[in-house]
Amino acid sequence: MEIKDNNSRREFLKKTALGTLGFSLMGLSASSYSRILGANDRVQVGIVGYSNRFRDSLYPSFMNHAKELNFEFVGVSDIWNRRREEAEAFVKAKGGGKLKKFRNNEELYASKNLDAVIISTADFQHALMGVEAVRNNKDAYIEKPMAETMEDARAILKAVEETGKIVQIGSQRRSAPNYIAANEYIRSGKFGDIKMVEMSWNVNQPGRWRLPQLVKEIREQDTDWNRFLMDRPKVAWDPRKYLEYRLFWPYSSGIPGQWMSHQIDTVHWFTGLEYPRSVVANGGIYMWQDGRENPDTMTAVFDYGPANEAAKGFQVVYSSRFSNSAGGVKELYYSNGGMLNLDTNKITPEGGLSKEQAQAMGMQPNRLEEFTLPSQAGGTATSVNMGGDPTTSLHMRNWMECVRNRKTPNASVQAGYNHSVATIMTRVAVQTGKRITFDAVKQEVVQS
């Protein structure tokens, strides 16, 4: 079974699932503060966690469409007083109006006239803060990874299903034109059966996920360490774990949650398969001996296919390293007829069965015809372009439109659940060195 943390999680989940955080002390229900939106009403959005990701990508992506779709930011919740002040100053400087500042999410959800939130906090907080949001009757955009444990993944899936709130997970590839076209091409049957997938995410950045200057400057009395830990074990204050959480378990799985979650999600999307049949993985800290606990190098091998048809399926090989950036980010899909390269956005007959080979074996040649996937946003309306990642902008727009029309977003909570299963299986495989499978009845990972 999956590695557990401690019993405090169960009690925390009970409180969160009931939606009583903050409200129980006041005798008020979450629904007391919900608004009924009309077609012309402005959608009022709260910021949960003022992070670098929010500042550099989520904020400009939101503002690209805010005027046209009639959305606005009205408040920020962050347990570090410095971040609250920075958020207020940043939004004001960008002409986005004045934010109300909240010391925590209880205060945020007790405020009136709030319709939705954008959550960009530490990895392990995403799922439980998502539960908190929807149980308080708010739609949510939640950064990936959706969940780092199966218990948290089950909690948010249940909460969203029961509340019917609109939740978009930050798997922005699902809103990118080239990935949408790749999905349509594969599902059309033209590509043939997937036989192999190779994925990599390589960097050579000593400072990746490190914030040494902030680590020196942050003081425990200026934040709320107990609230930060949520349901994780209660431990002494550690500024590195607060700010550089991606380097430490149980606050992040590191490579699987941060990077692999994006890429493995496309496998589920393109094939309709919800999770791997098995995962084996290995990793270590081979380069950056800086006190981190999560690997700086990792390789995982997945077996995908129908649960009861071993002869059908394909393999995914995923690798990531922090020591050399050669190869960069790659996603290569192979069939017997050729290759789909999501780095070049080209489908080619490279490696496919040739006419001569086919004739020698009494087969029909099946080499793919060359094809280029569309990669532009073509025609997507924006009222202002403030920068940021174009794909994230499209993904944010999809969420904003779904908040209006109540349709399921491109990266639904079910998609987030599925990528979480794969990343959790990988994390457990690295930690234990064992072959990991998934029990679909119990919805738990299993060590073989």
CORKA-V814972 format. One record per helix or strand of 3 or more residues. SS is the DSSP state (2 for helix, 1 for strand). FROM is the first residue (numbers start at 1). TO is the last residue. Records with the same first field share a line. If there is no record, write none. Layout:
SS=FROM-TO, FROM-TO
This chain:
2=8-17, 30-33, 52-69, 81-93, 105-110, 123-135, 150-163, 172-175, 177-188, 212-217, 220-222, 225-229, 239-243, 245-247, 255-271, 355-360, 390-405, 413-432
1=43-48, 71-77, 100-102, 116-119, 139-142, 167-169, 196-202, 278-284, 297-304, 314-321, 329-335, 338-341, 346-348, 436-439, 444-447
